[in-house]
Amino acid sequence: MKFVSAMVCTLAVCLSLYATGAYCAESDSNVVSGAATPAAVSSPNVAADSSTDHAADTIPPGTAITMQNWQQYRQFMPEGMVDLFEGKYFWKMPADVRMEVGPTVIHPLPKGYVAATEKYSSQVRLVTLPDGGLTVENYVGGEPFPNPGEPHKGWKILADMWFRYYPHLVVNTLDSLGFKCTEDSNGATACQKNEFVYRQLSYNTDPGVPSTIPGGEGKFFTFWNMTVQPEQLKYTATLTIAFTDLTRPQKDYIFNPVVRRTEPRAGLARCSAGTFDTTPDDGRSGFNGNPPLFDAQLLREQKILSMMDFGTASANFPQDFDMPLGWPKASWGKWELRDTYVLDVRRIASQAAGYCYGKRIMYVDKQFYGILWQDLYDAQMRHWKIALIQPIVLNVPGIGPQNSAGVSLGHMRDIQNNHATFGGPADGHGYPVLINQNVPGVYQDVRRYTTQEGLSAVMR
């Protein structure tokens, strides 16, 4: 989908999307006043007409991709997905894989976020730092670069991804815990369950939420996470703080319940995966590294297959997954074609020594700027990890369904060590992730969930 400056689906835009197999999902609360609001439409299943010339830039809805026909559609697959189909590594597509394709669904971005983009993006400036990195100044909210172009087009796309829409507050409560599970080459699995609180403290555009939360000045967002199961790890908690000044390194803290003490984590821990395959820099649905530390080059623009609107289908691991790969089952829902920017993201030269990844190949959705896939390489530029990321479509109160609703299901596979990690916001009860005003009052405590001092109160 081409970028629409107003980021809403007008009648003309919806008609053009209809022609390419996409459609606009109707959401009255998301439509800018005065814009036409067409009913949701889906593309016709043209697959029934074998005489139709299906141009090489689409897959007809109704198509089922299997091991028998996948090569016909490899142009719509990220590199790592092709590798899984080809069976190059221990991790490979199961023989019964079935990816059913549906129409592309566009959920218009929130009107508050769109309004901030229109009002403030013209004042955003790109600044070159002494160490060779880039940062922004005069950013207030919305997309900093709504029409990214040269120079530094790739980095501007990275900045749009960093500042993509997020709800102000997203919580997995004790009543429905998030999960993080591992699988090894013998098929053995182990899981943790967690309570988490994501809070955006600055640049908010949600209705009724101040742009900057009192007590959160200078902070962009925080992520608080506490292990609840297994019992031996209960109360282990972490806190990540990201700042509005992008040149300021993030702060990471961990609460150790054995000694009942909160300690800062060293900067090198950004590369530490521990028992999992994901590092702190892989957080925030795929990338949590400060943008000034990275260079980003646009490799190409590519349509790829993605699945995001899959309800509660993945609530239980491993029984709800197509094992041993842990791939989404056909019962989860439909895959759709998404327009992406393919970025090559690497640490800038002055900051590259000792960093875990040589490069990330990111597939960034062009409409809502979420990451849909990553291929990660080690410091010697050997293919290391393959990551399918599924931003989960959820209803944001007062706004409607959003792809970038603060939660995602992640599949990270280490192809060098035959290990995998899966994580998401469900534990068998669906997705009762609570957002904004639906969050219980106890989680509104800014000090407890966004500060080092608050982290120390975990066991009180």
N, C-alpha and C positions, 0 to 999 in steps of 0.2 A: 504494500500500500504506500503510495506517495504521501509525504508529510502534508497535512492540511493545517494551514496556519492557525485557524481557529480551533483545531483539534476537536471538532464536533461533527457529527454526521448530518450534513444538510441533505436535502432531497437529491441534489445533483451528484453529491459524493456517493450517496448510497446507490444510485443508479449505476455509477461507474464501477462500484465494488461488485454489484450484482453481476455485471458482465464478466468479472474475473473470478466468480465463485465465492465472493465474500459478501457479508451482509452486516448491516448496522443493527445492534440490539437496542430495542426501544427502552428508554429509561427517562421518564419525564423530568426527574430531578436533576438530570445531567445535561439537559438541553439548554443552551444559551437562549435567553429570551429573544423571540423573533425568528428563531431558526425553525425550519420545517421539521416535523417529527414523524418520519415514515414508520409504518409498522415493520417489525422484523421480517425480513424475507430471506430465503435461502436460494442458492442457485439450483437450477433444475438438474436432474441427474442425466446429463447428456451421454453418460456411458451407454445408454440403451441404443444409441444411434451409432452403429459401427462405422458409418460412412463419414461421420463428422471428423474434421481434421483437428484433433486436440493438440493445439500448439504446445511446443516443448516447455512452456512456462506454467503449466498447471497440471493438476491431477483431478479428474472428474470425481465429485462426491459420489460415494457408493463403491469406489474402488477398494479392494482388499489387497494389501501388500503381504506377501508370504515369502517363504524361502524359495518357492518356485518362480516368482516373478519379480523379486526385489530389484534386480539389476535394471529393469525398465525405469526405475524411479530413483536411481542412485544420485542423480543430479539434485535431488531435493533432500539429500542427507548430508549432515556434517561428516567430516572425515572419520571421526571415531565410530559413528554409526555404520559407515561402510565397512570399517574394520571388523565390527561385531558380526555383520552379515557374512563377510568373507571368511570368518573363522580364523583370523590371524593369530589370536591369543588364546590363553586358557579360557577367558571370558568370551563367550560367543552366543549368538542368537539361538534360542531353543528351536528345535525342529518344528514345533507347532506355532511359531510366532505368527500373529495375525494382527495387522495394523489397518483398521478400517478408517477410511478417510471421509470426513464430513466437510461442510462448508466452513470457510473462515468466518469467525465471529469477531466483530470489532465493538468493544465496549468503550464508548466515548469517555475521555478523561474528565475528571470532575471540573465543573465550571469554575470553581474557585482557583484551581491550579491553572486552568486555561487563562483565566483573567490575570493571574499573576505573571504568566508568561508574556501576555500581550502588553502589560503595563511596565514590566521591569527589564525584559530581556535586552532592550536596546542600550541599556546603561552598563551591561556586564562587559568587563574588559579582561582580556587574557594578559597575564603578566609572566615574563620569563625570569626565573630565579637564578641566583649566582651559581648554583650547583648544576644548572642545565635543566631543571624541572620547570613545570608550568603550574600556575595557579590562577584563580579568578579573583577579581575585586568587584565591588558594587553589586554582588548577588543579593537578592531579596527574597525570591521565591519563584516557583514555576520552572520551566526549562531555561537554563542559561543561554543555550544556543539552539533556538527552534529551527533554524535552517543552517545546520553546520556546513561550513565550506572551508576552503583553504585560505590561509595557511593553518596547519595543525588540525585538519579536519578530524582525524582519528581521535585526537585527544579531546576535541570538543564533544564528540560522541560519547567518549568515556565520562566526561563531566555531566552530560545529559543523563547518562545511566546513573551516576552517583546521586544526582539530585532528582531522580524520577519520583513520581508521586508515591507517597506512602501515607496511610492513615496516621493520625497523631498517636494513637495508643492501641497496641495489639497484645492480647494476653491469652496464654494457655493456663487455665486455672488448675487447682488440685482436683477438680471434678472431672477434668478431661486432659490428661497429660500428653505432651508431645513425646515422640520416640526417636531413638537413635540406635540402630542395630548394625552389627557387623556380620560378615560371612567370610569364611576362609575357604581354601581350596578343597577341604574335605567336606564341605557343606555344613560345618558347624556354625551355629548362629548364637549371638549374645546381644541382649538389648538393655538399654537404659531408658528410663522415663523421666521426663523433666517438666518443671513448671517454668515458664518464661514470661518476661515483660519487656516488650519493645516500646520505646517512647521517643517520639520526635519532639525535641525541645525548641527548635528554631525553624523558621521558614514554613510554618504550618499554613495550610490553605483550606482546611476543613471548616465547614460552617459552625459558628459559635465557639471556635477555638482560637485563642490569641496567637498571633504569629510567633511570639516568643513566650514560653511558659515562665511565669514568675518563679525564680529560683534556678532557672536553667540557662541564664544568660551566658553566652559564649560556648554553649554546648549545642551540637547539631542533633545527635541522637545518642541514646544509651541502650544497651542490651544486657538485661539481667537474666541469669539462667541458674536454676537450682536442680540438682539431681534428687529425685525422690525414691527411685528404685534403681538398682538393688539396695538392700538395707545397708550393706557395708560402705556404700558411697553416699548414703543419705545425708543431706545438708551441705554437701560440697557445692559451692556456688561461685559463679564468676560474674564479673561486671566489665563491660567494655564501654568506654566513653570516647566519642568522636566529637571534634570541635568544629566550630564555624570557621576558624582559621585553619585552612587545609594544610598549612605548613607546620602546624603543631601536631606532633605524633599522638596517635591514639594512646589512651591509658587502659591497661588491662590489670584487673585485680582478681585474686582467688581467695575464697574463704575456706580454710582448712578446719573441718569440724573436730578433728582429733585434738588440735591445740587451741581451737576456738580463736583463731587469729586470721586477720586479713593481710595479705601480702601482695605487693605488686609483682607482676610477671615481667621477666626481662624481655627486651625487644626481640631477642632471637627466638622467643617462644612464638612469635608470629608464624614461624615455620614448623612448629611442633605439632604433629598430628596425634601423639599419644597412642592410645589403642585404636583410634579411628583413622580414617584416611583423609579427613578434612583438617585443614589448618585454620587458625583464626582469620587469616587473609582470604579464606574461602567462604567466610560467613556472609551474612546479609544477602542471602539467595545468590551466592556465586562469587562475589568480589567485595572484600572489605579492606583493601589496601588504600592508603591515602593517595589520591590521584597525583599530587606533585612528585611522588616517588617513582612514577611510571611514565613511560612513553607509550603512545598508542598509534599504530599505523593502520589505516583502512586498507584491507586486502581486496575486498570485493563486496558486492551486495548480492545476496542469495536468498531464494525462498527455501525454507526448510520445514520439515514435518515437526509438529509439536502437539502435545496434548496437555490442556490446562483445566478444562471444565469436566472433572471426572467425579464429582460428588463424594461419596464416602467409600468408593470402591477399594481404596488402598489402606483402609483403616487398620488392618491386621497384617503384621509381618511374621512369618513368610507366607502364610496360607493364602493371602490375597494377591500374591505376586507370582509371575511365571518364572519358576525356579528351574535350574540353579542360577540363571543370570539375574533374576530379580527384575524382570522386564514387566511393564504394564500389560495386564491381560486385556484381551479384546472387550471383555465385559466392563472395563473401566469407562469406556466411551470412545469418542471419535478423535482421530488425529486431524489436524488442520494445517494448511500451508500458511506460514508466516513469513513476511518480508523481514530480512535481517541485515544488519551491518556485520561483516566479519572482520574483527579486529585482531591484530597481533600486538599484545600488551606485554611489555618487558620493563624491568627495573631500569631506571636511567643509569648510565655508565658509572656515575659517582656513587651510586647506592647498590650496585649489583653484587659486589663481593660478598660471598657467604649466603646469598639468598637462595631459597630452595628451588624456585622455578626459573628456568631459562626463558620461558615464554608461556603465555596463555593465548590460545586461539579462542576468542569469545564470539558467540553468535548472539547479537543483541537485537531484540525486537524493535523494529523501526517505529511502531506506534506507541508503545508504553515504556520502551527502553529497559525491559527486564531481560536478564540473561536466560537463554533457553538451552544452551549447550556450551560445553568447554572441552577442549583438548589441551592438556597440560603437559609440559615438557620439563625434564630435569635440567640441571645446570650444564650438562653436556649435550643438551638439545636432543635427548632421546625421549620418545613418546613414553609418558609415565602414567597418566591418569586420564580416564574418560568420564565425563560428567554430563548426565541428563538432568536438567533442572526444570521442574514443572511448577511455575507460579500458579497458585490455586485461585480460581475465580471465586470470590466471595462478595456478599453484599455489604457495602459500607453504609452504616446508618445515615439517612438523609442524602445519599449520593446514588446508591444502586450498585450493580455488579461491577467489579474491577478486577483486572488481571493482576495489577500490582496492589494487592490488599495486605501485604506485610507477611505472608506465609507462603511456603513452597514445599514441594516434596523433592528431595535431592537423592540422586543415585550416583555415587562416586566409586569408580572401579580402578583399582591399582593394577595395571596390566604387567608391571614388572615383578610384583610380589604376590600376585594372585589373591588379592584381598579386596573386600568391598565394604562400603558403608552406605546405609540408607537412613534417611531422616525425614520426619514430617510432623505435622501438628495434630496427629490423631492417635488414639490408643484403642480403637475398637468401638468407639461411641460416635463415630462420624466426625464432623468438624465444628464443634461448638467453640471455635476460637472467638473470643469476644473483642469487639472493636469499639473504640471511642466511648460514647455515652452508655453503651451496653456493658462496659467493664465495671465490676463491683467496686464500691467505694474504697475498700482496703487497698486496692492497687493504685489509687489516686495519690498516694503518699509519695511525693516527688523525692523527698530526702531519702526515704528508705530504699527506693528502687533505682536511684540515679547517682548515689554518692558512695565513696569508700566507707564512710561512717555508717551508712545505712546497711551496707553489705555485712558489717560486723554484727548486725542485729538478727541475723538469720535464725539463730536458735533461741531467741528470746520469746 
